[in-house]
Amino acid sequence: MELDHKSNADLNASSLSLKNDMVDAPDGTDVVEYENGKPTSADTEFTLDMQGERANVELSSLPKSKKDVLLLCFCMSMFIDGAGVSASLLMTAEVARELNIGVGDQAWILGTYAIAFASTLLLAGRLADLYSPSKVYSIGFVGIAIFNLIISFLNDKYSFFILRSISALAAVLTIPSSINMIVQMYPDPEEQTKKLSLFGVAGALSDTVAMILAGLFLLASWKWYFRFVTILVTPFAILAWIYMPPTKAVASSLSGRDKIKRLDLVGVLLLLSALVLFILGFTQAESKGWSFAIFVAPFLVSLVMFGIFVIWELKLDEGMGLLPKKIWSFPNIFQLIFMALSINLWFNTTQLRLTTYFQDVLGISPVITGIKILPMGITALITGGLTHPFPFLVLRPKIVLPLCTVMCLIGSLLFAFCDGGAGANYWKYVFPGLVIGTAGGIIAYISANTCIIQAFPISYAGISGSFANVVFQVGGVIGVAIQAGLLNTGDGTLEDWTGSRNSYFFAGAVIIASGLVMLFTFREKREVVTKEEV
């Protein structure tokens, strides 16, 4: 992979070789220091990397058939987690009607899940790194089945909100633990890239396929969607339990007390508070407006909390915080974050506005709405699948990602001039926009996700996936909120497409800006890692 950093496997091997040289140094200047039989904090990351290599050997030695079954289970959990958000978009009206949820509270049908999921991603990633990822995954996967079944029998809105939040906490455990074990199962950089690409495709497919499934189940009751999730998850949970070996954590040799210290509970609370307030503010702005205190106050406080979190993390020793101490110096990390924010912003604004307009203005049923959006899912499946036989689509982001953003821009412009996609305008504008935009968007999504994950050392394998997903979630929340604000730039009626057109101009501008940043600032030249740098 021609990036500024070596692959995780290469870098860990280099670290191991160089550190062994340091231990054996005859002059004693570079000897690793130990205190009470444990390395000092300066060598924490190296120690965790060695432990990660040992766990790596266990998972990478599994037979191919077992690896394939486990990868299928991991992809299924990724699909279900993403579906928890996209299906809610389609079911909001029916859930609100049956549970007597007022218009002002309908945002919480999605918000309770989204906020709980996004705000605990990094904690779940740290748990997967410090404790057995197989146990973390199993607890989360079984939890998804149990809580979705309970939700399907609820008739009270407050119980629904609480159980949706708890189900999100179970779902969030499966993402970083899955990524952790995929990275360990496939230590070869090229093979790892292919498998992470498939994992990303599963998440992208959930956006459209889940909406179709939700639309079908709405013909009977929204409750049957949650029962279906339980029916679907249960056999995969059993398969994972049977085929998954007792996987060691990358920090398996640490004591329980040391693991708790490395959870960085102060950092967890700071980030949790910041993300909850940030998402809460933008969620409320969508329905209340940008000038209301319900947006301004949480948004400003969240910025302060983010600042405090960053300062806190910088003061901690390496290996003791939620994020690697040197994360902000990782090659190309800012460009990748901007791309991840932009691509999910593009997907969320594209999908949400079209589906709501189809139903609220054109009077199209949820099932037909899902079918009209289906080209996104089919295109994502086909195009995303191409990243497996053609890994250069992921391995050459400086060239590929700018081209992908041009395709997304074309899609945005087609949506902008579709006037809602009624009649022939669907085939003239919406359909080609869905195909062209999604083809570029899915490759950009997979590439950004994979590059962020592989930028982290193996000792932070779980955190890497969590970090990428937090960035995606934040981008989506910002995009939907700004789109809602731009809808008022027209005459204020549901039928007017002027505000929607402006929102697609905005999404197109953001995505093409991220492509230009990648084109002119992304550095592909491989850096040489010297002994002094390690």
C-alpha positions as CSV (number, residue, x, y, z in Angstrom):
1,M,0.0,0.0,0.0
2,E,1.7,3.1,-1.2
3,L,0.9,5.4,1.7
4,D,2.9,7.6,4.0
5,H,3.0,4.7,6.5
6,K,3.9,1.1,6.3
7,S,1.2,-1.6,6.6
8,N,0.4,-2.6,10.2
9,A,2.1,-6.0,9.7
10,D,5.3,-4.4,8.2
11,L,5.4,-1.7,10.8
12,N,4.9,-4.1,13.7
13,A,7.6,-6.4,12.3
14,S,10.0,-3.4,12.0
15,S,9.2,-2.3,15.5
16,L,9.8,-5.8,16.9
17,S,13.2,-6.1,15.1
18,L,14.3,-2.6,16.1
19,K,13.2,-3.0,19.7
20,N,15.0,-6.4,20.0
21,D,18.1,-4.6,18.8
22,M,17.6,-2.1,21.5
23,V,17.3,-4.7,24.2
24,D,20.6,-6.4,23.1
25,A,22.5,-3.1,22.8
26,P,25.9,-3.7,24.4
27,D,26.5,-0.2,25.5
28,G,23.3,-0.1,27.5
29,T,22.1,3.2,26.0
30,D,19.1,1.8,24.3
31,V,18.2,-1.0,26.7
32,V,14.5,-1.3,27.5
33,E,13.8,-0.4,31.1
34,Y,11.5,-2.5,33.3
35,E,10.0,-1.8,36.6
36,N,8.5,-4.6,38.8
37,G,8.8,-7.0,35.8
38,K,6.8,-4.7,33.5
39,P,8.1,-2.3,30.8
40,T,8.0,1.4,31.5
41,S,5.3,3.6,29.8
42,A,7.7,4.6,27.0
43,D,7.5,1.0,25.8
44,T,3.8,0.4,26.3
45,E,2.9,0.6,22.7
46,F,5.7,-1.8,21.7
47,T,4.6,-4.3,24.4
48,L,0.9,-4.2,23.2
49,D,2.1,-4.6,19.6
50,M,3.9,-7.8,20.6
51,Q,0.9,-9.1,22.4
52,G,-1.2,-8.3,19.4
53,E,1.2,-10.3,17.2
54,R,0.7,-13.3,19.4
55,A,-3.1,-13.0,19.2
56,N,-2.7,-12.4,15.5
57,V,-1.0,-15.8,15.0
58,E,-3.9,-17.6,16.7
59,L,-6.6,-16.1,14.5
60,S,-4.5,-16.1,11.3
61,S,-3.9,-19.8,11.6
62,L,-7.6,-20.7,11.4
63,P,-8.7,-22.8,8.4
64,K,-10.0,-20.8,5.5
65,S,-13.5,-22.2,5.9
66,K,-13.7,-21.0,9.5
67,K,-12.3,-17.6,8.5
68,D,-15.0,-17.3,5.8
69,V,-17.8,-18.2,8.2
70,L,-16.5,-15.7,10.8
71,L,-16.2,-13.0,8.1
72,L,-19.8,-13.6,7.1
73,C,-20.9,-13.2,10.7
74,F,-18.9,-10.0,11.0
75,C,-20.4,-8.6,7.8
76,M,-23.9,-9.5,9.1
77,S,-23.4,-7.6,12.3
78,M,-22.2,-4.6,10.3
79,F,-25.3,-4.8,8.1
80,I,-27.6,-5.0,11.2
81,D,-25.9,-2.1,12.9
82,G,-26.3,0.1,9.9
83,A,-29.9,-1.1,9.3
84,G,-30.8,0.1,12.8
85,V,-30.5,3.7,11.5
86,S,-31.7,3.5,7.9
87,A,-34.8,1.4,8.7
88,S,-35.8,3.9,11.4
89,L,-36.0,6.6,8.8
90,L,-38.8,4.7,7.0
91,M,-40.6,3.5,10.1
92,T,-40.7,6.8,12.0
93,A,-44.2,7.8,11.0
94,E,-45.8,4.4,11.8
95,V,-43.9,4.0,15.1
96,A,-45.0,7.6,16.1
97,R,-48.6,6.9,15.2
98,E,-48.9,3.6,17.1
99,L,-47.0,4.8,20.2
100,N,-48.6,8.2,20.3
101,I,-45.3,10.1,19.8
102,G,-45.8,13.8,19.1
103,V,-44.2,15.6,16.2
104,G,-41.7,17.3,18.5
105,D,-40.5,14.0,19.9
106,Q,-40.4,12.0,16.6
107,A,-36.7,12.9,16.2
108,W,-36.0,10.6,19.2
109,I,-37.2,7.5,17.3
110,L,-33.9,7.7,15.4
111,G,-32.0,9.9,17.9
112,T,-32.1,7.5,20.8
113,Y,-30.3,4.8,18.7
114,A,-28.0,7.1,16.8
115,I,-26.8,9.1,19.9
116,A,-26.2,5.9,22.0
117,F,-24.4,4.2,19.1
118,A,-22.1,7.1,18.0
119,S,-21.2,8.3,21.5
120,T,-20.0,4.9,22.8
121,L,-18.1,3.7,19.7
122,L,-14.6,4.6,21.0
123,L,-15.3,3.0,24.4
124,A,-16.4,-0.2,22.6
125,G,-13.2,-0.1,20.5
126,R,-11.1,0.2,23.7
127,L,-13.0,-2.7,25.2
128,A,-12.2,-4.8,22.1
129,D,-8.5,-4.0,22.4
130,L,-8.1,-4.6,26.1
131,Y,-10.4,-7.6,26.6
132,S,-11.1,-10.6,24.4
133,P,-12.7,-9.3,21.2
134,S,-14.5,-12.6,20.7
135,K,-16.3,-12.2,24.0
136,V,-17.1,-8.5,23.3
137,Y,-18.5,-9.5,19.9
138,S,-20.6,-12.4,21.3
139,I,-22.1,-10.3,24.0
140,G,-23.0,-7.6,21.6
141,F,-24.4,-9.9,18.9
142,V,-26.6,-11.8,21.4
143,G,-27.7,-8.5,22.9
144,I,-28.9,-7.4,19.5
145,A,-31.2,-10.4,19.2
146,I,-32.6,-10.2,22.7
147,F,-33.3,-6.4,22.8
148,N,-34.8,-6.3,19.3
149,L,-37.2,-9.1,20.3
150,I,-38.2,-7.2,23.4
151,I,-38.7,-3.9,21.4
152,S,-41.1,-5.8,19.1
153,F,-43.6,-6.2,21.9
154,L,-43.5,-2.7,23.4
155,N,-46.5,-0.4,23.4
156,D,-45.1,2.5,25.4
157,K,-43.0,5.3,23.9
158,Y,-40.7,5.7,26.8
159,S,-39.9,2.0,27.0
160,F,-39.3,2.1,23.3
161,F,-36.8,5.0,23.6
162,I,-34.9,3.3,26.5
163,L,-34.7,-0.2,24.8
164,R,-33.6,1.4,21.5
165,S,-30.7,3.0,23.3
166,I,-29.8,-0.2,25.0
167,S,-30.0,-2.1,21.7
168,A,-27.6,0.4,20.3
169,L,-25.2,-0.2,23.1
170,A,-25.3,-3.9,22.2
171,A,-24.9,-3.2,18.5
172,V,-21.9,-0.9,19.1
173,L,-19.9,-3.8,20.7
174,T,-19.9,-5.7,17.4
175,I,-18.2,-3.1,15.2
176,P,-14.8,-2.6,16.7
177,S,-14.5,-6.2,17.8
178,S,-15.2,-7.4,14.3
179,I,-12.6,-5.1,12.8
180,N,-10.1,-6.1,15.5
181,M,-10.5,-9.8,14.6
182,I,-10.5,-9.1,10.8
183,V,-7.2,-7.4,11.2
184,Q,-5.8,-10.3,13.2
185,M,-7.2,-13.0,10.9
186,Y,-5.7,-11.4,7.8
187,P,-2.3,-10.0,8.7
188,D,-1.2,-9.7,5.0
189,P,-1.9,-6.1,4.1
190,E,-3.4,-6.8,0.6
191,E,-5.7,-9.6,1.9
192,Q,-6.6,-7.5,4.9
193,T,-7.6,-4.6,2.6
194,K,-9.9,-6.9,0.6
195,K,-11.7,-8.3,3.7
196,L,-12.1,-4.8,5.2
197,S,-13.6,-3.7,1.8
198,L,-16.2,-6.5,2.1
199,F,-17.0,-5.4,5.6
200,G,-17.5,-1.9,4.4
201,V,-19.8,-3.1,1.6
202,A,-22.0,-4.8,4.2
203,G,-22.4,-1.5,6.0
204,A,-23.2,0.4,2.8
205,L,-25.8,-2.1,1.7
206,S,-27.7,-1.7,4.9
207,D,-28.7,1.8,3.9
208,T,-30.9,0.7,1.0
209,V,-31.7,-3.0,1.7
210,A,-32.9,-2.3,5.2
211,M,-35.3,0.4,3.9
212,I,-36.9,-2.1,1.5
213,L,-37.2,-4.7,4.3
214,A,-38.7,-2.1,6.6
215,G,-41.2,-1.1,3.9
216,L,-42.3,-4.7,3.4
217,F,-42.8,-5.3,7.1
218,L,-44.7,-2.0,7.4
219,L,-47.4,-3.8,5.3
220,A,-48.1,-5.8,8.5
221,S,-46.5,-3.9,11.4
222,W,-43.2,-2.1,12.2
223,K,-42.9,-4.6,15.1
224,W,-42.2,-7.4,12.6
225,Y,-39.1,-5.7,11.4
226,F,-37.5,-6.0,14.9
227,R,-38.7,-9.6,15.2
228,F,-37.1,-10.3,11.8
229,V,-33.8,-8.9,13.1
230,T,-33.9,-11.4,16.0
231,I,-34.7,-14.3,13.6
232,L,-31.8,-13.2,11.3
233,V,-29.2,-12.6,14.0
234,T,-29.8,-15.7,16.1
235,P,-28.3,-18.3,13.7
236,F,-25.4,-16.1,12.9
237,A,-24.7,-15.6,16.6
238,I,-24.8,-19.4,17.1
239,L,-22.4,-19.8,14.1
240,A,-20.0,-17.2,15.6
241,W,-20.1,-18.9,19.0
242,I,-19.3,-22.3,17.5
243,Y,-16.6,-21.2,15.0
244,M,-14.9,-18.4,16.9
245,P,-11.9,-19.4,19.0
246,P,-11.4,-17.9,22.5
247,T,-9.5,-14.9,21.2
248,K,-6.9,-13.2,23.3
249,A,-6.9,-9.4,23.6
250,V,-3.9,-7.5,22.3
251,A,-3.3,-6.5,26.0
252,S,-4.0,-10.0,27.4
253,S,-1.0,-10.0,29.8
254,L,-2.1,-6.8,31.6
255,S,-3.8,-7.1,35.0
256,G,-7.4,-6.2,35.5
257,R,-6.5,-3.0,37.3
258,D,-4.1,-2.0,34.5
259,K,-6.8,-2.6,31.9
260,I,-9.3,-0.4,33.8
261,K,-6.7,2.4,33.8
262,R,-6.2,2.0,30.1
263,L,-10.0,2.3,29.5
264,D,-9.4,6.0,30.2
265,L,-12.8,6.5,31.9
266,V,-12.2,10.2,32.2
267,G,-11.7,10.5,28.5
268,V,-14.7,8.3,27.9
269,L,-16.9,10.6,29.9
270,L,-15.5,13.7,28.2
271,L,-16.0,12.3,24.7
272,L,-19.4,10.8,25.6
273,S,-20.6,14.2,26.8
274,A,-19.2,16.0,23.8
275,L,-20.7,13.6,21.2
276,V,-24.1,13.5,22.9
277,L,-24.4,17.3,23.1
278,F,-23.1,17.7,19.6
279,I,-25.5,15.2,18.0
280,L,-28.4,16.5,20.3
281,G,-27.8,20.0,19.1
282,F,-27.8,19.2,15.4
283,T,-30.7,16.8,15.8
284,Q,-32.8,19.6,17.4
285,A,-31.7,22.1,14.9
286,E,-33.2,19.9,12.2
287,S,-36.7,20.4,13.8
288,K,-36.5,23.5,15.9
289,G,-34.2,25.8,13.9
290,W,-30.6,27.1,14.1
291,S,-31.4,30.1,16.3
292,F,-33.0,28.2,19.2
293,A,-31.1,27.7,22.4
294,I,-31.8,23.9,22.1
295,F,-29.2,24.0,19.3
296,V,-26.8,26.8,20.3
297,A,-26.2,25.7,23.9
298,P,-25.4,22.0,23.3
299,F,-23.4,22.9,20.2
300,L,-21.1,25.4,22.0
301,V,-20.7,23.3,25.1
302,S,-19.8,20.3,22.9
303,L,-17.0,22.2,21.2
304,V,-15.6,23.1,24.7
305,M,-15.9,19.4,25.7
306,F,-14.1,18.3,22.5
307,G,-11.2,20.7,23.3
308,I,-10.9,19.5,26.9
309,F,-10.9,15.9,25.6
310,V,-8.0,16.6,23.2
311,I,-6.0,18.3,25.9
312,W,-6.7,15.5,28.3
313,E,-5.6,12.8,25.8
314,L,-2.3,14.7,25.0
315,K,-1.4,14.7,28.7
316,L,-1.7,10.9,29.1
317,D,1.2,8.5,28.5
318,E,1.2,6.5,25.3
319,G,-1.2,3.5,25.6
320,M,-3.2,5.1,28.5
321,G,-5.7,7.1,26.5
322,L,-8.7,6.3,24.2
323,L,-6.7,7.3,21.2
324,P,-3.0,6.9,20.2
325,K,-1.0,9.9,21.5
326,K,0.4,10.5,18.1
327,I,-2.9,10.1,16.1
328,W,-2.8,13.7,14.9
329,S,0.6,13.1,13.4
330,F,-0.5,10.0,11.5
331,P,0.2,10.5,7.8
332,N,-2.8,12.0,5.9
333,I,-5.1,11.6,8.9
334,F,-6.7,15.0,8.4
335,Q,-7.4,14.4,4.7
336,L,-8.9,11.0,5.5
337,I,-11.1,12.5,8.3
338,F,-12.4,15.2,5.9
339,M,-13.1,12.6,3.3
340,A,-15.0,10.4,5.8
341,L,-17.0,13.3,7.0
342,S,-17.9,14.3,3.5
343,I,-18.8,11.0,2.1
344,N,-21.3,10.1,4.8
345,L,-22.7,13.6,4.6
346,W,-23.3,13.0,0.9
347,F,-25.0,9.6,1.5
348,N,-27.3,10.8,4.3
349,T,-28.4,13.9,2.5
350,T,-29.0,12.0,-0.7
351,Q,-31.1,9.3,0.8
352,L,-33.1,11.1,3.4
353,R,-34.4,13.9,1.2
354,L,-35.4,11.7,-1.7
355,T,-37.2,9.1,0.6
356,T,-39.1,11.8,2.5
357,Y,-40.1,13.7,-0.6
358,F,-41.3,10.5,-2.3
359,Q,-43.6,9.7,0.6
360,D,-44.7,13.1,2.0
361,V,-45.2,14.9,-1.3
362,L,-45.6,12.3,-4.1
363,G,-47.6,10.0,-1.8
364,I,-45.6,6.9,-2.7
365,S,-45.8,4.0,-0.3
366,P,-42.8,3.0,1.9
367,V,-42.3,-0.2,-0.1
368,I,-42.3,1.5,-3.5
369,T,-40.0,4.2,-2.0
370,G,-37.6,1.5,-1.0
371,I,-37.7,0.0,-4.5
372,K,-37.0,3.5,-6.1
373,I,-33.9,3.8,-3.8
374,L,-32.9,0.2,-4.6
375,P,-30.4,1.2,-7.4
376,M,-28.2,2.6,-4.6
377,G,-28.0,-0.9,-3.0
378,I,-27.4,-2.8,-6.2
379,T,-24.8,-0.3,-7.3
380,A,-23.1,-0.4,-3.9
381,L,-23.0,-4.2,-4.0
382,I,-21.6,-4.4,-7.5
383,T,-19.1,-1.5,-7.3
384,G,-18.1,-2.3,-3.7
385,G,-17.5,-5.9,-4.7
386,L,-15.0,-4.7,-7.4
387,T,-12.7,-3.5,-4.6
388,H,-12.0,-7.2,-3.8
389,P,-10.5,-8.3,-7.2
390,F,-9.2,-4.8,-7.9
391,P,-7.6,-3.6,-4.6
392,F,-5.9,-0.6,-6.3
393,L,-9.3,1.1,-5.9
394,V,-8.6,1.2,-2.2
395,L,-4.8,1.3,-2.3
396,R,-4.4,4.4,-4.5
397,P,-6.6,7.0,-2.7
398,K,-4.7,10.0,-4.1
399,I,-5.9,9.1,-7.6
400,V,-9.1,7.1,-7.0
401,L,-10.8,9.3,-4.4
402,P,-10.8,12.6,-6.3
403,L,-12.4,10.7,-9.3
404,C,-15.0,9.2,-6.9
405,T,-15.9,12.7,-5.6
406,V,-16.5,13.9,-9.1
407,M,-19.0,11.0,-9.6
408,C,-20.7,12.0,-6.3
409,L,-20.9,15.6,-7.6
410,I,-22.5,14.5,-10.8
411,G,-25.1,12.6,-8.7
412,S,-25.8,15.7,-6.6
413,L,-26.3,17.9,-9.6
414,L,-28.7,15.4,-11.2
415,F,-30.7,15.3,-7.9
416,A,-30.7,19.1,-7.7
417,F,-32.4,19.4,-11.1
418,C,-34.8,16.5,-10.8
419,D,-37.6,18.6,-9.3
420,G,-38.5,15.8,-6.8
421,G,-38.2,12.9,-9.3
422,A,-41.8,12.6,-10.2
423,G,-42.8,10.7,-13.4
424,A,-40.2,10.7,-16.1
425,N,-37.8,12.8,-14.1
426,Y,-37.0,9.8,-12.0
427,W,-35.5,7.9,-14.9
428,K,-34.0,11.1,-16.4
429,Y,-32.3,12.4,-13.3
430,V,-32.8,10.3,-10.1
431,F,-31.9,6.9,-11.4
432,P,-28.7,7.9,-13.1
433,G,-27.8,10.0,-10.1
434,L,-28.2,7.1,-7.8
435,V,-26.1,4.8,-10.0
436,I,-23.3,7.3,-10.8
437,G,-23.1,8.9,-7.3
438,T,-23.3,5.6,-5.4
439,A,-20.6,4.0,-7.6
440,G,-18.2,6.8,-6.6
441,G,-19.5,7.1,-3.1
442,I,-19.2,3.5,-2.1
443,I,-15.6,3.2,-3.2
444,A,-14.8,6.5,-1.4
445,Y,-16.5,5.1,1.7
446,I,-14.6,1.8,1.6
447,S,-11.3,3.5,0.8
448,A,-11.5,6.1,3.6
449,N,-12.6,3.5,6.1
450,T,-9.8,1.1,5.2
451,C,-7.1,3.7,5.1
452,I,-8.1,5.1,8.6
453,I,-8.1,1.6,10.1
454,Q,-4.7,0.7,8.6
455,A,-3.2,4.0,9.8
456,F,-3.5,2.7,13.4
457,P,-1.1,0.3,15.1
458,I,-2.4,-3.2,15.8
459,S,-2.6,-2.4,19.5
460,Y,-5.4,0.0,18.6
461,A,-7.2,-2.2,16.0
462,G,-10.6,-1.9,17.8
463,I,-10.2,1.8,18.3
464,S,-9.3,2.3,14.6
465,G,-12.7,1.1,13.4
466,S,-14.5,2.9,16.1
467,F,-12.7,6.2,15.2
468,A,-13.7,5.8,11.6
469,N,-17.3,5.1,12.4
470,V,-17.5,8.1,14.8
471,V,-16.3,10.3,11.9
472,F,-18.8,8.8,9.6
473,Q,-21.6,9.3,12.1
474,V,-20.7,13.0,12.8
475,G,-20.6,13.7,9.0
476,G,-24.0,12.2,8.6
477,V,-25.5,14.2,11.5
478,I,-24.1,17.5,10.2
479,G,-25.3,16.9,6.7
480,V,-28.9,16.1,7.6
481,A,-29.1,19.1,10.0
482,I,-27.7,21.5,7.4
483,Q,-29.9,20.1,4.7
484,A,-33.0,20.6,6.9
485,G,-31.9,24.3,7.4
486,L,-31.5,24.8,3.6
487,L,-35.0,23.5,2.9
488,N,-36.3,26.8,4.3
489,T,-34.5,28.7,1.5
490,G,-37.4,28.0,-0.8
491,D,-41.0,29.1,-0.2
492,G,-41.3,26.9,2.9
493,T,-43.9,24.4,1.4
494,L,-43.3,20.6,1.2
495,E,-43.8,20.7,-2.6
496,D,-41.2,23.4,-3.3
497,W,-37.9,21.8,-4.5
498,T,-35.8,25.0,-4.3
499,G,-34.5,24.2,-0.8
500,S,-33.8,20.7,-1.7
501,R,-31.9,21.8,-4.8
502,N,-29.7,24.1,-2.6
503,S,-29.1,21.2,-0.2
504,Y,-27.8,19.1,-3.0
505,F,-25.6,22.0,-4.2
506,F,-24.2,22.1,-0.7
507,A,-23.5,18.4,-0.5
508,G,-21.9,18.4,-3.9
509,A,-19.6,21.3,-3.0
510,V,-18.5,19.6,0.2
511,I,-17.7,16.3,-1.5
512,I,-15.8,17.8,-4.4
513,A,-13.8,19.9,-1.9
514,S,-12.7,16.8,-0.1
515,G,-11.6,15.3,-3.4
516,L,-9.5,18.4,-4.2
517,V,-7.9,18.2,-0.7
518,M,-7.0,14.5,-1.4
519,L,-5.6,15.4,-4.9
520,F,-3.4,18.2,-3.8
521,T,-2.3,17.3,-0.2
522,F,-2.4,13.5,0.1
523,R,1.1,12.1,0.2
524,E,1.7,8.6,-1.2
525,K,5.4,8.4,-0.9
526,R,6.4,5.7,1.5
527,E,8.4,7.0,4.5
528,V,11.3,5.1,5.8
529,V,10.9,4.2,9.5
530,T,14.2,4.6,11.3
531,K,15.4,3.3,14.6
532,E,15.2,6.7,16.1
533,E,11.6,7.2,15.0
534,V,10.5,3.9,16.5
